[in-house]
Amino acid sequence: MHLVLFDVDGTLIDSQHMITAAMNRAFAACGRPAPSRAETLGVVGLSLDTAMARLLDRAEVDDDARALSTAYKGAFFDLRTSADHQEPLYPGAREVLDALAERDDVVLGLATGKSMRGVRAILDLHGLHGRFVTIQTADDNPSKPHPGMIRVALTETGVAPEKAVIVGDTTYDVEMATTAGIAAIGVGWGYHAASALERAGAARVLHGFDQLIPTLDHLFDW
């Protein structure tokens, strides 16, 4: 059995409009100047408190970071229930998930900095419930690039590290995979540059979801 883990934001879901809008609202609510779009997208993938501390240039999560996290959660919820809600799947994502779900030698999972509430909203939005046998979120794990999410996913599925891979758009995903002893495949349409993913140790960086299954075929020789 093989395990294919997916990151969510920037990998399966194009959520940059929602993330930047919610971040701008959160910083405004806390009386702070908003970070640039590049700064905001650069911390996508980290758990929220950690991301806020990074944006504040703080070494540790503190009360200011937690206040921004609370404001962000409220702003994101408001956006999700408004006409401005924009979290589409990237082109080809559903087709790949469908194809992999049909295989009897593959199980799918998620490893994301989102909360479980956020993941459930995405699964509801796109009708993806039941696809993922393991879902690791920021609620119960240390922030990426700590390998905790992957280690729990391997334990839950019983898959050996050499038969597992994560597909993600950030160096946090790749570094997490390297530490956990599994392979990483980068995607070039997310929030970190392809060159950064390669330097971090990605086995390959994809330029479209149509490249994923052939890459898995080569990686695992299954």
Buried (B, 14 or more C-beta within 10 A) or exposed (E): EBBBBBBBBBBBBBBBBBBBBBBBBBBEBBEBEBBEEEEBBBBBBBBBBBBBBBBBEEEEBEEBBBBBBBBBBBBBBBBBEEEEEBBEBBEBBBBBBEEBBEBEEBBBBBBBBBBBEBBBBBBEBBEBEEBBBBBBBBEEBEBBBBBBBBBBBBEBBEBEBEBBBBBBBBBBBBBBBBBBBBBBBBBBBBBBBBEBBBEBBBBBBBEEBEBBBEBBEEBBEE
